[in-house]
Amino acid sequence: MTVALYYNSRCPDCVRQAALTARMDWLGRVELRTDDSPLGEVPVGEIVVVDKQRSRVFTGVYATRQVCLQVPLLFLYGLALYLPPLRDFIGCGKPGCNGDACEI
């Protein structure tokens, strides 16, 4: 497994999306976790992704991109998230995020 996906287990949408991701991840590259992330408890409707190989933590659209790059059916969407116009449109939404990276 190359990334750990932390999500809030009390959020029905998060649980549904995590289950869908697990079904599409036939290579087993995404580890689903509901415990506290390295940043603490994951807020409802958000995810935290930890790249275990590089020891990096991602949130927002950057976390989504990391997951998409690991799941074969979502790979092209993950590549599209590198395009600045699409990335800026989707955005991170975090205060203080400069738009270049939302790495912690």
Secondary structure, 3 states (H helix, E strand, C coil): CCEEEEECCCCHHHHHHHHHHHHHCCCCCEEEECCCECCECCCCCCEEEEECCCCEEEEHHHHHHHHHCCCHHHHHHHHHCCCHHHHHHHCCCCCCCCCCCCEC
